[in-house]
Amino acid sequence: MGKKRVTSHDVAKLAGVSRSVVSAVLNDTPGIGVSPQTREAVLRAIQELNYHVDAQARSMKTGRSMTLAAFGDTRHPLFMRLLEGMQRESEARGYHLLLCSPGERKSGDARNGLLDLYHQRKIDGIVTLDNTSYRSADWAAKVTEAGVPYVSVEGYAETEGVFSVLADYRQSVITALDYLCRSEIGTGRTPVYVEISPGGQGGKRVNWAEKNRRNAYKDWCTARGMKPLIVQLDERECREGWVNLLTELGAEAGGGSLPPVLVNWSSAVPELYRAAFRLGLTIGSSLRVMAADNTIQGDRLSVPTLSCVEIPYVGMGEAAVRSILQQLEQEPGAALAPGKLWLPAVLKPGESA
């Protein structure tokens, strides 16, 4: 036989109060005044009886499961960092996370399963980590129809009507260039922007994040009377690509230090370091380097340490949970207008620039 579950009735009896007072203490119910002495008596009774709130009963009463779904690819390191922020904010607000990943399923099928969980009252809201090109009109329509509180992290940047938490990629490049070229003021040397493109795409598909980075670089150069110099390298062939580029820049420099190099992804930096070593260049001295995205935590994996700007995925996870809870807590009939929340990148100085 299992031990009899302690109920709020037992707590009320021991504390000498009504169950409504116990409920008011547990839920901070507005409009019900509880004196400090009464609150203390209830809390002592809870501790003495080792009382725990019946989550299922609370869910039936409030209509909330106190659980949010976090959807993304569990193999992706960025999703793990997003979860760190979501967990931190959820725990502070009394919520739990349900980890959901598409696995081998099609993304659309997996997302539809999230809506089923919402209709079954197993989750109160959904946060998805999407790629920067994601803008499925079908999924957005389903979310709206279901009425589920929803936030996309990195998705729907150029689509209205969906709550999104996004990184300010444009400002990240400006921050990087200001730091990278701080000692180049007055020299007239143009920093080189190297855009690593996914293998086989040849730069033909450019998402909004890369467009913002590229345009920010162009505008930064133009504002300083410099002619932008953008080089594209295929990530499948960037080893030799880096050697060829650095050789060409070295020839133009006439034996002096090369112009500063800003690369869009830190994942390409190991091959850049290898190419510099082959050519006898010293990172941080004869070649100053910086990354506009620290996707793989390249600053900690590189020697010398890499200067970079980092996309704040932990902060984006926290902001996404806050947005979900704002949607949940809004007054009936006063729906929040879906909007975009832009978070700045974080400058992380290193030895490479």
LINUR-V594917 format. One record per residue. N is the residue number from 1. SS is DSSP state (~ for helix, > for strand, _ for the rest). PHI is phi in whole degrees, -180 to 180 (none if undefined). NEAR is the number of other C-alpha atoms within 8 Angstrom. Layout:
n & ss & phi & near
N & SS & PHI & NEAR
N & SS & PHI & NEAR
This chain:
n & ss & phi & near
1 & _ & none & 2
2 & _ & -79 & 3
3 & _ & -69 & 4
4 & _ & -63 & 4
5 & _ & -71 & 4
6 & _ & -75 & 10
7 & _ & -113 & 7
8 & ~ & -65 & 10
9 & ~ & -63 & 7
10 & ~ & -63 & 8
11 & ~ & -63 & 16
12 & ~ & -60 & 15
13 & ~ & -64 & 9
14 & ~ & -68 & 8
15 & ~ & -82 & 10
16 & _ & 74 & 6
17 & _ & -132 & 10
18 & _ & -84 & 8
19 & ~ & -65 & 10
20 & ~ & -65 & 6
21 & ~ & -70 & 11
22 & ~ & -59 & 13
23 & ~ & -61 & 11
24 & ~ & -63 & 12
25 & ~ & -67 & 11
26 & ~ & -68 & 7
27 & ~ & -109 & 6
28 & _ & 51 & 7
29 & _ & -65 & 9
30 & _ & -70 & 6
31 & _ & 91 & 4
32 & _ & -114 & 7
33 & _ & -78 & 5
34 & _ & -127 & 9
35 & _ & -69 & 6
36 & ~ & -56 & 6
37 & ~ & -66 & 6
38 & ~ & -66 & 8
39 & ~ & -59 & 10
40 & ~ & -64 & 8
41 & ~ & -65 & 9
42 & ~ & -66 & 14
43 & ~ & -64 & 8
44 & ~ & -64 & 9
45 & ~ & -64 & 12
46 & ~ & -61 & 11
47 & ~ & -68 & 8
48 & ~ & -65 & 7
49 & ~ & -89 & 8
50 & _ & 55 & 7
51 & _ & -80 & 11
52 & _ & -126 & 6
53 & _ & -65 & 5
54 & _ & -76 & 6
55 & ~ & -61 & 7
56 & ~ & -66 & 7
57 & ~ & -66 & 7
58 & ~ & -62 & 11
59 & ~ & -61 & 11
60 & ~ & -65 & 8
61 & ~ & -79 & 6
62 & ~ & -94 & 6
63 & _ & 79 & 8
64 & _ & -120 & 11
65 & _ & -93 & 11
66 & _ & 61 & 10
67 & > & -134 & 13
68 & > & -117 & 13
69 & > & -91 & 14
70 & > & -112 & 13
71 & > & -112 & 12
72 & _ & 178 & 11
73 & _ & -81 & 9
74 & _ & -67 & 8
75 & _ & -84 & 5
76 & _ & -92 & 7
77 & ~ & -62 & 8
78 & ~ & -67 & 8
79 & ~ & -66 & 12
80 & ~ & -64 & 9
81 & ~ & -73 & 11
82 & ~ & -61 & 14
83 & ~ & -62 & 11
84 & ~ & -59 & 10
85 & ~ & -69 & 14
86 & ~ & -63 & 14
87 & ~ & -64 & 11
88 & ~ & -61 & 9
89 & ~ & -73 & 12
90 & ~ & -64 & 13
91 & ~ & -62 & 9
92 & ~ & -67 & 7
93 & _ & -106 & 6
94 & _ & 79 & 7
95 & _ & -108 & 10
96 & > & -113 & 10
97 & > & -112 & 11
98 & > & -110 & 9
99 & > & -82 & 7
100 & > & -129 & 8
101 & _ & -136 & 9
102 & _ & -64 & 12
103 & _ & 58 & 5
104 & _ & -90 & 4
105 & _ & -78 & 7
106 & _ & -68 & 7
107 & ~ & -58 & 7
108 & ~ & -63 & 7
109 & ~ & -66 & 8
110 & ~ & -65 & 11
111 & ~ & -67 & 10
112 & ~ & -62 & 8
113 & ~ & -64 & 8
114 & ~ & -65 & 10
115 & ~ & -66 & 11
116 & ~ & -62 & 8
117 & ~ & -62 & 10
118 & ~ & -67 & 12
119 & ~ & -66 & 7
120 & _ & -85 & 7
121 & _ & 62 & 10
122 & _ & -92 & 9
123 & _ & -137 & 15
124 & _ & -105 & 15
125 & > & -170 & 12
126 & > & -133 & 15
127 & > & -121 & 15
128 & > & -119 & 10
129 & > & -95 & 13
130 & _ & -112 & 11
131 & _ & -75 & 7
132 & _ & -72 & 11
133 & _ & -100 & 9
134 & _ & -72 & 9
135 & _ & -159 & 8
136 & _ & -67 & 6
137 & ~ & -67 & 6
138 & ~ & -64 & 6
139 & ~ & -66 & 9
140 & ~ & -61 & 9
141 & ~ & -66 & 8
142 & ~ & -66 & 8
143 & ~ & -64 & 12
144 & ~ & -64 & 8
145 & ~ & -63 & 6
146 & ~ & -74 & 7
147 & _ & 75 & 6
148 & _ & -81 & 11
149 & > & -60 & 11
150 & > & -145 & 11
151 & > & -138 & 14
152 & > & -101 & 15
153 & > & -95 & 14
154 & _ & 83 & 14
155 & _ & -97 & 15
156 & _ & 58 & 13
157 & _ & -61 & 11
158 & _ & -109 & 5
159 & _ & -121 & 7
160 & _ & -81 & 7
161 & _ & 88 & 7
162 & _ & -133 & 13
163 & _ & -69 & 10
164 & > & -138 & 15
165 & > & -113 & 16
166 & > & -133 & 13
167 & > & -93 & 11
168 & _ & -83 & 10
169 & ~ & -67 & 12
170 & ~ & -63 & 11
171 & ~ & -66 & 10
172 & ~ & -63 & 14
173 & ~ & -71 & 13
174 & ~ & -62 & 11
175 & ~ & -61 & 10
176 & ~ & -64 & 15
177 & ~ & -67 & 12
178 & ~ & -61 & 8
179 & ~ & -77 & 7
180 & ~ & -61 & 13
181 & _ & -104 & 10
182 & _ & -61 & 7
183 & _ & -98 & 5
184 & _ & -100 & 8
185 & _ & -60 & 7
186 & _ & 91 & 4
187 & _ & -84 & 5
188 & _ & 78 & 7
189 & _ & -79 & 7
190 & _ & -86 & 11
191 & _ & -67 & 12
192 & > & -95 & 12
193 & > & -105 & 12
194 & > & -105 & 12
195 & > & -107 & 11
196 & > & -80 & 13
197 & > & -108 & 11
198 & _ & -55 & 10
199 & _ & -52 & 8
200 & _ & 88 & 6
201 & _ & -91 & 9
202 & _ & 60 & 11
203 & _ & 78 & 8
204 & _ & -71 & 5
205 & _ & -102 & 6
206 & _ & -121 & 7
207 & _ & -79 & 8
208 & ~ & -63 & 10
209 & ~ & -64 & 9
210 & ~ & -69 & 9
211 & ~ & -63 & 9
212 & ~ & -64 & 10
213 & ~ & -62 & 13
214 & ~ & -62 & 8
215 & ~ & -66 & 9
216 & ~ & -64 & 12
217 & ~ & -62 & 13
218 & ~ & -60 & 9
219 & ~ & -65 & 8
220 & ~ & -61 & 10
221 & ~ & -66 & 12
222 & ~ & -60 & 10
223 & ~ & -64 & 7
224 & _ & -111 & 6
225 & _ & 71 & 6
226 & _ & -105 & 10
227 & _ & -90 & 7
228 & _ & -58 & 11
229 & > & -128 & 8
230 & > & -108 & 8
231 & > & -119 & 8
232 & > & -106 & 10
233 & > & -125 & 12
234 & > & -76 & 13
235 & _ & -62 & 10
236 & _ & -77 & 7
237 & _ & -127 & 8
238 & ~ & -75 & 12
239 & ~ & -60 & 10
240 & ~ & -72 & 8
241 & ~ & -61 & 9
242 & ~ & -65 & 11
243 & ~ & -60 & 12
244 & ~ & -64 & 8
245 & ~ & -66 & 8
246 & ~ & -66 & 10
247 & ~ & -63 & 9
248 & ~ & -66 & 8
249 & ~ & -66 & 10
250 & ~ & -65 & 12
251 & ~ & -64 & 8
252 & ~ & -69 & 6
253 & ~ & -76 & 10
254 & _ & 64 & 6
255 & _ & 94 & 6
256 & _ & -88 & 7
257 & _ & -69 & 9
258 & _ & -79 & 10
259 & _ & -67 & 12
260 & _ & -61 & 12
261 & > & -122 & 12
262 & > & -113 & 15
263 & > & -110 & 15
264 & _ & -71 & 12
265 & _ & -123 & 13
266 & ~ & -69 & 16
267 & ~ & -64 & 9
268 & ~ & -89 & 11
269 & ~ & -67 & 11
270 & ~ & -55 & 8
271 & ~ & -70 & 10
272 & ~ & -65 & 11
273 & ~ & -62 & 9
274 & ~ & -62 & 9
275 & ~ & -65 & 13
276 & ~ & -62 & 13
277 & ~ & -63 & 9
278 & ~ & -60 & 7
279 & _ & -96 & 8
280 & _ & 75 & 6
281 & _ & -94 & 9
282 & _ & -104 & 9
283 & > & -65 & 13
284 & _ & 94 & 11
285 & _ & -125 & 9
286 & _ & -74 & 10
287 & > & -141 & 13
288 & _ & -99 & 14
289 & > & -131 & 15
290 & > & -150 & 14
291 & > & -113 & 16
292 & _ & -90 & 15
293 & _ & -159 & 11
294 & _ & -104 & 15
295 & _ & -51 & 11
296 & _ & -104 & 7
297 & _ & 58 & 8
298 & ~ & -63 & 12
299 & ~ & -63 & 12
300 & ~ & -86 & 7
301 & ~ & -97 & 7
302 & _ & -106 & 9
303 & _ & -132 & 5
304 & _ & -62 & 9
305 & _ & -61 & 11
306 & _ & -87 & 17
307 & > & -78 & 14
308 & > & -161 & 16
309 & > & -116 & 16
310 & > & -112 & 12
311 & _ & -74 & 11
312 & _ & -83 & 11
313 & ~ & -65 & 10
314 & ~ & -63 & 12
315 & ~ & -64 & 9
316 & ~ & -68 & 14
317 & ~ & -65 & 16
318 & ~ & -63 & 14
319 & ~ & -65 & 9
320 & ~ & -64 & 15
321 & ~ & -65 & 12
322 & ~ & -61 & 9
323 & ~ & -66 & 9
324 & ~ & -60 & 14
325 & ~ & -69 & 8
326 & ~ & -63 & 8
327 & ~ & -66 & 10
328 & ~ & -69 & 8
329 & ~ & -93 & 6
330 & _ & -67 & 9
331 & _ & -69 & 6
332 & _ & -56 & 5
333 & _ & 82 & 4
334 & _ & -119 & 6
335 & _ & -63 & 8
336 & _ & -72 & 6
337 & _ & -77 & 5
338 & _ & -56 & 8
339 & _ & -144 & 9
340 & > & -113 & 10
341 & > & -110 & 7
342 & > & -101 & 8
343 & > & -109 & 10
344 & _ & -76 & 11
345 & _ & -74 & 13
346 & > & -112 & 9
347 & > & -73 & 9
348 & > & -126 & 8
349 & _ & -63 & 8
350 & _ & -138 & 11
351 & _ & -93 & 9
352 & _ & -83 & 13
353 & _ & -147 & 13
